[in-house]
Structure formats: C-alpha cells, structure tokens
Amino acid sequence: MKIFEYLEKYDYEQLIFCQDRATGLKAIIGIHDTTLGPALGGTRFWNYETEEEAIIDVLRLSRGMTYKSAAAGLNLGGGKAVIIGDPEKIKSEELLRTFGRFVEGLGGRYITAEDMNIGTQDVAYINDETDHVVGLEGKSGNPSPVTAFGTFRGILAAANEVFGSDDLTGKVVAVQGLGAVGYNVCKHLHEAGAKLYVTDIKKANIDRVVNDFGATAVAPDEIHKIECDIYAPCAMGAVINDFTINELKCKIVAGAANNQLAEEKHGDMLKEKGILYIPDYVINAGGVINVYEELMGYNRERAMSRASNIYNVVKKVIEISKRDNISTAKAADRMAEERIEKIGKTKTIFLNK
C-alpha cells in the first residue's frame, strides 16, 4: 500500500512503528486526529498474517476512534495501537512494559487501553511505564460490560425504528463473536427475551453462551446467513463485504465489532437492501465512554448513564439519514465531522495557559 497516500486521503496525523528485538515487540500506533483532545484507543494484540494487514487495521481503527469519540460527545481524538504476534506465545510483562515506554515517549498525544487480547493485568504492566493508560483495576476497570450495555441500548433503538417497539421478546438475533463484549450482549438480549443464534472461533465461548442462555450454535461461516431479525457482529471487522452482503437475511445490522463495513460503499448497499445498519462506532462507544470517565474522575453511574444515551445518539443518526436521504453510515460521519469542525474553530482563539 502507498502509506502516505492513505494518510493524506483520510488526514491522519501520525503513524508510529515500534520495535524491540530483546522482547520481540513489533507494534504500530496510529494517531488519526487530535482536534478534540488526546488520541485515545486501545491496544490490540493479534497474529496478523502480514504487516500490511496490521497497518490497515490500525489505520481503520484509529480513524474509527476519532469518529466514535466525536459522535459520543467526548473531548477526545482518535488513536489505536496493534502489537503483531501470537499473544499466547510472545506476550510477556517485559514486552508490554517496553510498549508502555513507547507510549510514554509520545508525551500524552496517545492514551491506550484494553482491546482484543489485552486485559487489565496487561494494561497494569503498561502503566508501570506510562500514566497515559486507562482501564485500570480500581478505576474504570474492564470496559467490556459498558460496551455491551451501550450496544444493547443501540439495538433497542434500532428495533424501535424497524419494529415500532423496544420489545425484543421472540426476536431472532444472530451474534457473531462471544468474547467479553459479545457474551454480555447475549446476556442482555437473553434477558430481553430474544432467541439467540451464536458463533465464535473458540468452542469454549460458544459452549458458555449455549449453556447460560439457551442459544443455538452455528458455524462461523454460516452466522451471517441466518434468517433473523437482527445480525449482531461482535468480533473482527469487515464482515459486511462483497461476499456476505448478498447473503444477509436480517432487517437490522447492529453489533459491537469495529469497522464492520469492509468498504464505505457497503453502507449504501445496506440502505438499498432495506437493512438498517447502526454504525459500529456509534453503537459500541460504551467502552470509550467508560475510560473517558476515568480521565474525568471515575463514576460508574455516570458512565452507565452516558452509555445508555447511545439509544438517543442512534435515533439522531437515523433521523439524519432519513432527513438527508443518505445511509446511516454517512449520517454518522456527518454528525461526527460537524462536531469536530465546530469545536476545531473554537481552538483558533488564543489562550495563554
């Protein structure tokens, strides 16, 4: 890929490559935009097949964080980090602390947190080397439950729009990805009376949800084909693509996964198919809301209240989509970009601090 061409197209600020031979660390930090505040976004530990795949992931994720924070009304910019490698083989205290020193070297421009294969103990190791980390035990802690709750609230808003009611009793929901967030999404859906079809790449995750919530297990490559009311992607991104989009048999796509659309055109294609798509960075903002509260002085009740408001944000995106006759994906972008532009203008006023 032509990296600078991509950076210019989406107006990124920085892409940082971090390497340490002693620990085996290979990491990339992406800072998309800091107009609203420091770039915040978790660190993902993943065994990417190629370095280009890792670069694309961190770029897409960091840009998504800019829009996520802006849409949620937070004073944060967008950033993300990826560590390349098999976490079960190379993750260690020394590797994570080394990564923390790279974060510290950015002087607060980037704040990290948990993400895929990075837990609370891992961020504690990172915290040994830098204060620019959130999601710590004793503070906001694991953001997954708040992310799941916000996602559930977004699903309710979507159901209200399509079915005329928040009542999910008897509604069929296909959930893809049953990690910490996906499991809790299933819990909320089960308690709301939904019938669950589920899948994951790990059998233990599937068995847990089947046992706890009476869900029906489905093969990973079949979940998007299930005839259902709601398809909820809660794993990796790009699940709405040229191959899967024509196989969808749902009325709503609303889940916690980041970057669900492989390409921007797929948002328009969902609109054309009459499927209501709830933009991922709007519906899954509970996690960043939770850690933002840590920066403000953590208050759990306030974090849950902000996450509950995702219902209203989703409704606003739908309203813009209908008003301007554009896809919900474009409507969410428009809402976020307008806030960044308005707040950015206030920063032209000089403050002597």
PAKOLPA-928232 format. One line per 3 residues: number of its first residue (from 1); their letters; for each residue x, y, z of N, C-alpha, C. Coordinates in steps of 0.1 Angstrom, whole numbers, plus 2048, in hexadecimal, padded with zeros to 3 digits. Layout:
BEGIN
NUM	A	X Y Z X Y Z X Y Z  ...
# end
This chain:
BEGIN
1	MKI	808 7F4 800 800 800 800 809 80C 800  803 817 7FB 80A 824 7FB 806 82B 808  80F 82B 812 80B 82F 81F 808 83E 820
4	FEY	810 846 81A 80E 855 81B 802 859 813  7FF 852 808 7F3 855 800 7E7 852 809  7E7 847 810 7DC 843 819 7DA 84D 825
7	LEK	7E6 851 82B 7E6 85B 835 7E0 868 831  7E3 86C 825 7DF 879 820 7D0 878 81D  7CB 86D 817 7BD 86C 813 7B4 86E 81F
10	YDY	7B8 868 82B 7AF 868 836 7B5 872 841  7BF 87A 83E 7C4 884 846 7C9 87F 854  7D1 875 854 7D8 870 860 7E3 879 864
13	EQL	7E5 879 871 7F0 881 877 7FD 87A 877  7FD 86D 87C 809 866 87F 807 857 87E  811 850 87A 812 841 87A 820 83E 87F
16	IFC	820 837 88B 82D 834 892 82F 825 892  83B 821 88E 840 813 88E 849 811 89A  846 807 8A2 84E 805 8AE 854 7F6 8AD
19	QDR	861 7F5 8B0 868 7E8 8AF 872 7E7 8BB  872 7DB 8C1 87C 7D8 8CB 880 7C9 8C9  88C 7C7 8C5 891 7B9 8C2 891 7B1 8CF
22	ATG	895 7B6 8DA 896 7AE 8E7 889 7A8 8EB  87E 7AF 8E9 871 7A9 8EE 869 7A4 8E3  86D 7A6 8D6 865 7A2 8CB 85A 7AB 8C7
25	LKA	85A 7B7 8CD 84F 7C1 8CB 84F 7C6 8BC  844 7C5 8B6 842 7CC 8A9 834 7D2 8AA  834 7DF 8AB 827 7E6 8AE 826 7F2 8A4
28	IIG	819 7F6 8A2 816 802 89A 80C 80A 8A1  80E 817 8A2 805 820 8A9 800 82A 89E  7F3 82B 89D 7ED 834 893 7E6 840 89A
31	IHD	7E9 84C 897 7E2 858 89C 7DC 85F 891  7CE 85E 891 7C7 864 886 7C5 873 887  7BE 877 892 7BB 885 894 7BA 889 8A2
34	TTL	7C0 894 8A6 7C0 899 8B4 7B9 8A6 8B5  7B0 8AA 8AC 7A9 8B7 8AD 7A2 8B8 8BA  79B 8AE 8BE 792 8AE 8CA 79A 8AB 8D7
37	GPA	7A5 8A5 8D6 7AD 8A2 8E2 7B7 897 8DF  7BE 891 8E9 7C8 887 8E6 7C1 87B 8E0  7C9 874 8D7 7C4 868 8D0 7C3 85C 8DA
40	LGG	7B7 857 8DB 7B5 84C 8E4 7B0 840 8DD  7B6 834 8E0 7B1 828 8DA 7BA 81C 8DF  7B3 811 8E0 7BA 805 8E6 7C5 7FF 8DD
43	TRF	7CC 7F6 8E3 7D7 7EF 8DC 7D2 7E0 8D9  7D3 7DC 8CD 7CF 7CF 8C9 7DB 7C6 8C6  7DB 7BA 8CC 7E5 7B1 8CA 7E0 7A6 8C1
46	WNY	7E6 7A5 8B5 7E0 79B 8AB 7EB 796 8A2  7EA 78A 89E 7F4 783 896 7F0 785 887  7F3 791 882 7F0 795 874 7F8 78D 86B
49	ETE	7F1 78A 85F 7F8 781 855 803 789 84E  801 796 84D 80B 79F 846 80C 7AC 84D  817 7B3 84C 819 7C0 852 80F 7CA 84C
52	EEA	80C 7C9 83F 802 7D2 838 7F5 7D0 83F  7F1 7C4 842 7E4 7C2 849 7E3 7C9 856  7EF 7C9 85D 7EF 7D0 86A 7EE 7DF 868
55	IID	7F5 7E4 85E 7F5 7F3 85B 7E7 7F7 858  7E0 7F0 84F 7D2 7F3 84B 7C9 7F3 858  7CB 7E9 860 7C2 7E8 86C 7C4 7F4 875
58	VLR	7D1 7F7 878 7D3 802 882 7CE 810 87C  7CF 811 86F 7CA 81D 868 7BB 81E 869  7B5 814 865 7A6 813 866 7A1 815 874
61	LSR	7A7 80E 87D 7A3 80F 88B 7A5 81D 891  7B0 823 88F 7B3 830 894 7A9 83B 88F  7A7 83A 882 79D 844 87C 78F 841 882
64	GMT	78C 835 884 77F 832 88A 77E 837 898  789 838 89F 789 83D 8AD 786 84D 8AD  78B 853 8A3 789 862 8A1 77A 864 8A0
67	YKS	773 85C 897 765 85E 895 75D 859 8A1  762 84F 8A7 75A 849 8B3 75A 854 8BE  765 859 8C2 766 863 8CC 75E 870 8C9
70	AAA	75F 874 8BC 758 880 8B8 749 87E 8B9  744 872 8B4 736 86F 8B4 730 86E 8C2  739 869 8CB 734 867 8D9 735 874 8E1
73	GLN	73A 87F 8DB 73B 88B 8E2 746 88C 8EC  751 885 8E9 75C 885 8F2 767 88E 8ED  76F 893 8F6 77A 89C 8F2 787 894 8F0
76	LGG	787 88B 8E6 792 882 8E4 794 881 8D4  7A0 87F 8D1 7A3 87C 8C3 7A4 86D 8C1  7A8 869 8B5 7A8 85A 8B2 7B6 855 8B0
79	GKA	7B9 84A 8B7 7C5 843 8B5 7C3 834 8B7  7CD 82C 8B4 7CC 81D 8B6 7DA 818 8B5  7DC 80C 8BB 7E9 805 8BA 7E7 7F7 8B7
82	VII	7F0 7F0 8B0 7F0 7E2 8AE 7FD 7DC 8B1  7FE 7D1 8B8 80A 7CA 8BA 809 7BD 8B2  813 7BB 8AA 813 7B0 8A0 819 7A3 8A6
85	GDP	812 798 8A6 817 78B 8AB 80C 783 8B2  80F 777 8B4 806 76E 8BC 807 771 8CA  7FC 777 8D0 7FD 77A 8DF 7FF 76E 8E8
88	EKI	7FB 763 8E4 7FD 757 8EC 80C 752 8EC  814 757 8E3 822 753 8E2 82B 75E 8E6  828 76B 8E3 833 775 8E5 82F 780 8EF
91	KSE	822 780 8F3 81E 78A 8FD 825 788 90A  82B 793 910 832 792 91C 832 79F 923  836 79F 930 837 7AC 937 841 7B5 931
94	ELL	84D 7B0 92D 857 7B8 928 853 7BE 91A  84C 7B7 912 847 7BC 905 83D 7C7 907  834 7C5 910 82A 7CF 913 830 7DC 919
97	RTF	839 7DA 922 840 7E6 928 848 7EE 91E  84E 7E6 914 855 7ED 90A 84C 7F5 901  840 7EF 8FE 836 7F6 8F6 832 803 8FE
100	GRF	830 802 90B 82D 80D 913 837 818 912  843 815 911 84D 820 910 84C 827 902  848 820 8F8 845 827 8EB 839 830 8EC
103	VEG	82F 82C 8F4 823 834 8F6 827 841 8FE  830 83F 908 834 84A 910 83C 854 908  843 84F 8FE 84B 858 8F5 843 861 8ED
106	LGG	836 85E 8EC 82D 867 8E4 828 873 8EC  82B 873 8F9 828 87F 902 81A 882 904  811 878 903 803 87A 905 7FA 87C 8F9
109	RYI	801 87C 8ED 7F9 87E 8E1 7F0 871 8DF  7F5 866 8E4 7ED 859 8E2 7EB 853 8F0  7DF 84F 8F3 7DB 848 900 7D6 83B 8FC
112	TAE	7DC 830 902 7D8 823 8FE 7CF 81C 908  7CA 811 905 7C0 809 90E 7BF 7FB 909  7B6 7F4 90F 7B4 7E6 90B 7AE 7E5 8FD
115	DMN	7B1 7DA 8F6 7AA 7D6 8EA 7AC 7C7 8E8  7AA 7C2 8DC 7AB 7B4 8DA 7B8 7AE 8DF  7B7 7A4 8E8 7C2 79C 8EE 7CB 7A5 8F7
118	IGT	7C6 7B0 8FB 7CD 7B9 905 7C3 7BA 911  7C6 7B5 91D 7BE 7B6 928 7C3 7C0 933  7BC 7BF 93E 7BF 7C9 949 7CD 7C7 94E
121	QDV	7D2 7BB 950 7E0 7B9 954 7EA 7BE 94A  7E6 7BD 93D 7EF 7C2 933 7F0 7D1 933  7E5 7D8 935 7E6 7E6 936 7ED 7EB 943
124	AYI	7EC 7E2 94D 7F4 7E6 959 803 7E5 956  807 7DC 94E 816 7DB 94A 819 7E8 942  810 7EC 939 813 7F8 931 814 804 93A
127	NDE	80B 804 944 80A 80F 94E 817 810 956  81F 806 957 82B 806 95F 835 810 958  833 812 94B 83C 81B 943 836 828 93F
130	TDH	829 829 93F 822 835 93B 815 838 942  812 844 944 805 848 94A 7FA 849 93F  7FE 849 933 7F5 84B 928 7EE 83E 924
133	VVG	7E7 839 92E 7DF 82C 92C 7D3 82D 935  7C8 827 930 7BC 827 938 7B6 819 937  7AC 816 940 7A6 809 941 7AD 801 94C
136	LEG	7B2 808 956 7BA 801 960 7B1 7FC 96B  7B5 7F1 971 7AD 7EC 97D 7AD 7F6 988  7A1 7F7 98F 79F 801 999 79B 80E 994
139	KSG	79B 80F 987 796 81C 980 78A 818 978  78B 81A 96A 780 816 962 780 807 95F  78C 800 960 78C 7F2 95E 789 7ED 950
142	NPS	784 7E1 94F 781 7DB 942 775 7E2 93C  777 7E8 930 76C 7F0 929 762 7E7 922  764 7DA 921 75B 7D1 919 74D 7D2 91E
145	PVT	74A 7D1 92B 73B 7D1 92F 734 7DE 92A  73C 7E9 92B 736 7F6 927 734 7F7 918  73E 7F1 910 73D 7F1 902 730 7E8 8FE
148	AFG	72F 7DD 905 724 7D4 902 716 7DB 905  716 7E2 910 709 7E9 914 706 7F3 90A  70F 7FB 906 70D 805 8FB 708 7FF 8EE
151	TFR	70F 7F4 8EB 70B 7ED 8DE 6FC 7E8 8DF  6F9 7E3 8EB 6EB 7DE 8ED 6E1 7EA 8EB  6E5 7F6 8F1 6DC 801 8F0 6DB 806 8E2
154	GIL	6E5 805 8DA 6E5 808 8CC 6DC 7FE 8C4  6DC 7F2 8C8 6D4 7E7 8C1 6C5 7EB 8C4  6C2 7EF 8D1 6B4 7F2 8D4 6B0 7FE 8CC
157	AAA	6B8 808 8C9 6B4 814 8C1 6B1 80F 8B3  6BA 806 8AE 6B8 801 8A0 6AB 7F9 89F  6A8 7F1 8A9 69C 7E9 8AA 68F 7F2 8AA
160	NEV	691 7FD 8B2 686 806 8B3 683 80D 8A5  68D 810 89E 68B 815 890 685 80C 887  68A 7FF 887 685 7F5 87D 678 7EE 881
163	FGS	677 7EB 88D 66C 7E3 892 661 7EB 89A  665 7F8 89C 65B 801 8A3 65B 7FF 8B2  664 7F7 8B8 664 7F5 8C6 672 7F0 8CB
166	DDL	675 7F3 8D7 682 7EE 8DD 681 7E0 8E2  676 7DA 8E1 673 7CC 8E6 67A 7C2 8DC  684 7BB 8E2 68B 7B1 8DA 686 7A2 8DC
169	TGK	67B 7A1 8E3 676 794 8E6 673 78C 8D9  679 781 8D8 678 778 8CC 680 77C 8C0  686 788 8C0 68F 78C 8B5 69B 783 8B4
172	VVA	69E 780 8A7 6AA 777 8A5 6B6 780 8A2  6C1 77D 8AA 6CD 785 8A9 6D9 77B 8A7  6E0 77E 89C 6EC 776 899 6F9 77E 89E
175	VQG	700 778 8A8 70B 77F 8AE 718 778 8A9  721 780 8A3 72E 77B 89E 739 780 8A7  73F 778 8AF 74A 77C 8B8 745 77C 8C6
178	LGA	74A 773 8CF 745 771 8DC 750 773 8E7  759 77D 8E4 763 781 8EE 75C 789 8FA  764 791 900 75F 798 90C 753 7A1 909
181	VGY	754 7A8 8FD 749 7B0 8F9 73D 7A8 8F4  740 79F 8EB 735 797 8E4 72D 78F 8EF  734 78A 8F9 72D 782 903 723 78B 90A
184	NVC	727 797 90E 71F 7A0 915 713 7A5 90D  716 7A7 900 70B 7AB 8F7 700 7A0 8F7  705 793 8F6 6FC 788 8F6 6F4 787 903
187	KHL	6FA 78B 90E 6F4 78B 91B 6E8 795 91B  6EB 7A1 916 6E0 7AB 916 6D5 7A6 90C  6D9 7A1 901 6CE 79D 8F7 6C6 791 8FD
190	HEA	6CC 788 903 6C5 77D 90A 6BB 782 914  6C0 78B 91C 6B7 790 927 6AC 798 921  6AD 79D 915 6A3 7A5 90E 699 79C 906
193	GAK	69C 78E 906 693 785 900 696 781 8F2  6A2 785 8ED 6A6 781 8DF 6AA 773 8DE  6A9 76D 8D2 6AD 760 8CF 6BB 761 8C8
196	LYV	6C5 75B 8CD 6D3 75D 8C9 6D8 751 8C0  6DF 755 8B5 6E7 74C 8AD 6F5 752 8AE  6FF 74A 8B1 70C 750 8B5 718 748 8AF
199	TDI	723 74F 8AD 72F 748 8A9 73C 74F 8AE  747 748 8AD 754 74D 8B1 75E 744 8AC  76B 749 8AB 776 740 8A7 77A 737 8B2
202	KKA	776 73A 8BE 77A 731 8CA 76E 72A 8CF  76F 71C 8CF 764 714 8D3 75F 717 8E2  769 71A 8EA 766 71C 8F8 75C 728 8FA
205	NID	75F 733 8F2 756 73E 8F2 748 73B 8EE  747 733 8E3 739 72E 8DE 732 726 8E9  739 71C 8EF 733 714 8F9 72E 71C 905
208	RVV	735 726 909 731 72E 914 724 735 911  723 73B 906 717 743 902 70B 739 900  70E 72E 8FA 703 723 8F8 6FE 71F 906
211	NDF	707 71C 90F 703 717 91C 6FC 722 925  701 72E 924 6FC 739 92C 6EF 73F 927  6ED 73F 91A 6E2 747 915 6D9 73F 90B
214	GAT	6DC 732 90A 6D4 729 901 6D5 72D 8F3  6E0 732 8EF 6E3 736 8E1 6E5 72A 8D8  6E3 72C 8CB 6E6 721 8C1 6F3 724 8BA
217	AVA	6FC 71B 8BA 709 71D 8B4 708 71B 8A4  710 724 89E 711 724 88F 71F 724 88B  723 71F 880 730 71F 87A 734 72E 877
220	PDE	741 732 879 745 73F 877 742 745 869  743 73C 85F 741 741 851 732 741 84D  729 73D 857 71B 73D 854 713 747 85C
223	IHK	719 74E 866 711 756 86F 70B 762 867  711 768 85E 70C 773 857 700 76F 84D  6FF 762 84B 6F5 75D 841 6E8 75A 849
226	IEC	6E8 75A 856 6DC 756 85E 6D0 760 85B  6C5 75A 859 6B9 763 857 6B5 768 865  6B7 775 867 6B5 77A 874 6B0 789 874
229	DIY	6AC 78E 87F 6A8 79C 880 6B4 7A5 881  6BE 7A1 889 6CA 7A9 88B 6D7 7A1 88A  6E0 7A6 882 6ED 7A0 881 6F7 7A9 889
232	APC	6FD 7A3 893 706 7AB 89C 714 7A6 89B  71D 7AC 893 72B 7A9 892 732 7AF 89E  739 7A6 8A6 740 7AA 8B2 74E 7A4 8B2
235	AMG	754 7A2 8A7 762 79D 8A6 76A 7A6 89D  771 7A0 894 77A 7A8 88B 771 7B0 881  778 7BA 87A 771 7C2 871 770 7BD 863
238	AVI	76B 7C5 85A 76A 7C2 84B 760 7B6 849  757 7B4 852 74E 7A8 850 743 7AB 846  740 7B8 843 737 7BC 839 73F 7C0 82D
241	NDF	740 7B7 823 748 7B8 818 741 7B3 80B  749 7B4 800 743 7B0 7F3 73D 7A2 7F3  743 799 7FB 73F 78B 7FB 733 788 805
244	TIN	733 78F 810 729 78C 81A 71C 794 819  71D 7A0 813 712 7A9 813 706 7A4 80C  708 79C 801 6FC 797 7FA 6F7 78A 801
247	ELK	6FD 786 80B 6F8 77A 813 6F1 77D 820  6F1 78A 823 6EA 78E 82F 6DB 78C 82E  6D5 787 839 6C7 785 839 6C1 78B 846
250	CKI	6C6 798 849 6C2 79F 855 6BB 7AC 851  6B5 7B2 85B 6AF 7BF 85A 6B8 7CA 85F  6C1 7C6 869 6CA 7D0 870 6D8 7CA 871
253	VAG	6E2 7D2 86F 6F0 7CE 872 6F4 7D8 87D  6F6 7D2 889 6FA 7DA 895 702 7D2 89F  70F 7D5 89F 717 7CD 8A8 723 7D5 8AD
256	AAN	72B 7CF 8B5 736 7D6 8BC 744 7D6 8B5  745 7CE 8AA 752 7CD 8A3 755 7DB 89D  762 7DD 89C 767 7E9 895 768 7E7 886
259	NQL	766 7F1 87E 769 7F1 870 761 7E6 869  754 7E5 86C 74C 7DA 866 74B 7DA 857  74B 7E6 851 74B 7E8 843 758 7E7 83D
262	AEE	75A 7DD 833 767 7DC 82D 76B 7E8 825  761 7EE 81F 763 7FA 817 757 804 819  759 811 817 74F 81B 819 742 818 811
265	KHG	744 812 805 739 810 7FC 72F 806 803  733 7FE 80C 72B 7F4 812 720 7FA 81B  722 806 820 717 80D 827 70C 810 81E
268	DML	70F 815 812 705 818 808 6FE 80C 803  705 801 802 6FF 7F4 7FD 6F5 7EF 807  6F8 7F0 814 6EF 7EC 81F 6E2 7F4 81E
271	KEK	6E4 801 81C 6D8 80A 81B 6CF 806 80F  6D6 803 804 6CE 7FF 7F8 6C7 7F1 7FA  6CD 7E9 802 6C6 7DC 805 6BB 7DD 810
274	GIL	6BA 7E9 815 6B0 7EB 820 6B4 7E6 82D  6C1 7E4 830 6C6 7E0 83C 6CB 7EC 844  6C6 7EE 850 6CA 7F9 859 6D8 7F5 85F
277	YIP	6E2 7FD 85C 6EF 7FB 862 6F2 806 86C  6F5 801 878 6F9 80B 883 708 80C 883  70E 817 87F 71D 818 87E 724 814 88A
280	DYV	72E 80C 888 735 805 893 73B 80F 89D  741 819 899 747 822 8A2 73D 82A 8AA  730 82A 8A6 726 831 8AE 721 827 8B9
283	INA	71E 81B 8B4 718 811 8BE 721 80B 8C8  72E 80B 8C4 738 804 8CD 740 80E 8D5  73B 81A 8D7 742 825 8DE 743 823 8ED
286	GGV	73C 81A 8F2 73C 818 901 749 816 907  752 80F 900 760 80D 905 768 81A 907  767 822 8FC 76F 82F 8FD 768 839 907
289	INV	75B 838 908 754 840 912 759 83C 920  75A 82F 922 75E 82A 92F 76C 82F 933  775 82E 92A 783 832 92D 784 842 92D
292	YEE	77C 849 926 77C 857 926 778 85C 934  76E 855 93A 76A 858 948 776 857 952  77F 84D 94F 78B 84C 957 793 858 957
295	LMG	795 85E 94B 79D 86A 94A 796 876 951  789 875 952 782 880 959 781 87E 968  784 872 96D 782 86E 97B 776 864 97B
298	YNR	779 858 97B 770 84D 977 764 84D 980  758 84C 979 74B 84B 980 743 841 978  741 835 97D 73B 82A 976 72C 82E 971
301	ERA	725 834 97A 717 837 977 717 841 96B  720 84B 96B 721 854 960 725 84E 953  72E 844 954 732 83D 948 727 835 942
304	MSR	71F 82E 94A 713 826 945 709 830 940  707 83B 946 6FD 845 941 701 84A 933  70E 84D 931 713 851 924 711 846 91A
307	ASN	714 839 91E 713 82E 915 704 82C 911  6FB 82E 91A 6ED 82C 918 6E8 836 90D  6EF 842 90D 6EB 84D 903 6EF 849 8F5
310	IYN	6F6 83E 8F3 6F9 839 8E5 6EB 837 8DE  6E1 833 8E5 6D4 831 8DF 6D0 83E 8D8  6D1 84A 8DE 6CD 856 8D8 6D7 85B 8CD
313	VVK	6E4 857 8CE 6ED 85A 8C3 6EA 852 8B7  6E6 846 8B9 6E2 83D 8AD 6D5 843 8A7  6CC 848 8AF 6C0 84E 8AA 6C3 85A 8A1
316	KVI	6CD 862 8A6 6D1 86E 89F 6D7 86B 891  6E0 860 891 6E6 85C 885 6DB 857 87B  6D1 850 87F 6C6 84B 877 6BE 857 871
319	EIS	6BC 861 87A 6B5 86D 876 6BD 875 86B  6CA 876 86C 6D2 87D 862 6D2 875 855  6D2 868 856 6D2 85F 84A 6C5 861 842
322	KRD	6BA 862 849 6AD 863 843 6AB 872 83D  6B0 87B 845 6AF 889 841 6B6 88C 835  6C3 887 834 6CC 88A 829 6CC 87F 81E
325	NIS	6C4 875 820 6C3 869 817 6D1 864 814  6D8 861 81E 6E5 85B 81D 6E6 84F 826  6F0 846 825 6F1 83B 82D 6F4 83F 83B
328	TAK	6F1 836 845 6F4 839 853 703 83A 855  70B 833 84D 71A 834 84E 71E 843 84B  719 848 840 71C 856 83D 716 860 846
331	AAD	70B 85D 84C 704 866 855 70C 867 862  712 85C 867 71A 85C 873 727 864 870  72D 862 865 739 869 861 736 878 861
334	RMA	72B 87C 85B 727 88A 85A 726 890 868  71F 889 871 71D 88D 87F 72A 88F 886  733 886 885 740 887 88B 749 892 885
337	EER	749 893 878 751 89D 871 74D 8AB 875  740 8AD 876 73B 8BA 879 73F 8BE 887  73F 8B5 891 744 8B8 89E 753 8BC 89E
340	IEK	75B 8B4 897 769 8B6 896 76C 8C4 890  765 8C7 886 766 8D4 87F 763 8E0 888  757 8DF 88F 753 8E9 898 75C 8EC 8A4
343	IGK	760 8E1 8AA 76A 8E2 8B6 777 8E6 8B1  77B 8E2 8A5 788 8E6 8A0 789 8F5 89E  77E 8FB 89A 77E 909 898 781 911 8A5
346	TKT	77C 90C 8B0 77E 913 8BD 78C 913 8C1  794 909 8BB 7A2 909 8BF 7AB 912 8B8  7A5 91A 8AF 7AC 925 8A8 7AE 931 8B2
349	IFL	7A6 931 8BD 7A7 93C 8C7 7B3 939 8D0  7BC 942 8D1 7C8 940 8D9 7C5 941 8E8  7CA 937 8EF 7C9 936 8FD 7D7 935 903
352	NK	7DB 93F 90C 7E8 93F 912 7E7 937 91F  7EB 92A 91E 7EB 921 929 7F8 91F 92F
# end
